[in-house]
Amino acid sequence: MSDPHELGPAVGTVTVLPGAARRDGLPIALTSFVGRERELAELRDELARTRLLTLTGAGGCGKTRLALRLVSELADRFPGGVRWVELTPVADERLVAAAIGEALGVRPLPGVSELQACAAYLASRRSLVILDNCEHLLGACAEAAETLLRAGREVVVVATSRAPLSASSETTWRVPSLSLPAKGVSAETLADSDAASLFVERARQARPRLELTDTTAYAVARICEALDGMPLAIELAAARLRVLSVEQIAAGVSDRFRLLTGGPRTAVARQRTLRASVDWSYELLASDERVLLRRLAVFAGGFALDAVENVCAGDGIAPENVLDLLGSLVDQSLVVSEERVGGMRYRLLETVRQYSRERLTEAGEADALRARHCEACLAFAEEAAAHLESAEHRAWLGRLDPEAANLAAAIEHALASGSAMNV
């Protein structure tokens, strides 16, 4: 075995490998970056206030590309180097420190752990370390981030993950969907939407002579809206232009898991199809989290906590655990939470809802959950009816409006199943 010092000079507790002094350790993007100007401005402000910033969001929302763009713009602020740690291929938490050491270009000397060696190397440097795709290694990534931050006052860590690291001093920033086209979109106004701009740019890679008309623009808008402005889904849809028209794609997104399967062969497995992306998130869940997620598919439009407790608890989910399970699904970017007048409401992105509905059917729970949803909606409608002619009628109308989609779904189920709903 060769002397480790032949690899480079030893610095304290670490051997520095050749090339470690290079400043730019960022991957090279092979496609253009589209939009996100507002998001980048917000993230630049966040990084001026925090030393640990985690970009969270659903699979395929563009966390990695946004982080890469952000740190590329800020690289000059870090004379000690910018290092990108790709964690997708790392299957064991015990290997996280080794992956960081490889990205930094350092190895520990005998008696020193890999993480200690990384910290020693960064101690006197103003450096930026990016931990990309942390969701399957959360504990080790949290420990690594805290260790690196304690090593030196000028070390900054940016992470991307479907869930927060839950590390000390962490600032989490949820990556939103791309902006959608406005109503009445035309070929001239399509570029005002980041989602539509991304679709058109990727579409012209598949069909360079694509012409935009008002009819085509309307179809693009339908695609972007149906796919919740999610970049991965939009890129997979655009790739289908090799064999389908824009209008055919717009008609086919209702069966998105069959349609959106054309990712690049060189992409990681979970980015080649839409189903693989959602599968990855689902497999990371605990068993009771999976049960709740699939049951949430019974709701339409959105739902409140008390409705989840009434409809989804039981048969494996204790009522007192619903809040924590729902919070965990929010943290893992599978449920969207929104503050409204009267309290928090929750919803599933359409892709997650369709996936969860399939899982609900596979589990044999669909009929029972629809019946429970129907009963809960009936009880709510009866309670509301008793107040609609009282002095509280305005408040109750305000409570009824957000539940319109759920009430419609319940009525549809009652009619289809022959149940009686005296609504």
Secondary structure, 3 states (H helix, E strand, C coil): CCCHHHHCCEECCEEECCCCCCCEECCCCCCCCCCCHHHHHHHHHHHCCCCEEEEECCCCCCHHHHHHHHHHHHHHHCCCCEEEEECCCCCCHHHHHHHHHHHHCEEECCCCCHHHHHHHHHCCCCCEEEEECCCCCHHHHHHHHHHHHHHCCCCEEEEEECCCCCCCCCEEEECCCCCCCCCCCCCCCHHHCHHHHHHHHHHHHHCCCCCCCHHHHHHHHHHHHHCCCCHHHHHHHHHHHHCCCHHHHHHHHHHHHHHCCCCCCCCCHHHCCHHHHHHHHHHCCCHHHHHHHHHHCCCCCCECHHHHHHHHCCCCCCHHHHHHHHHHHHHCCCCEEEEECCEEEEECCHHHHHHHHHHHHHCCCHHHHHHHHHHHHHHHHHHHHCCCCCCCHHHHHHHHHHHHHHHHHHHHHHHHHCCCCCC
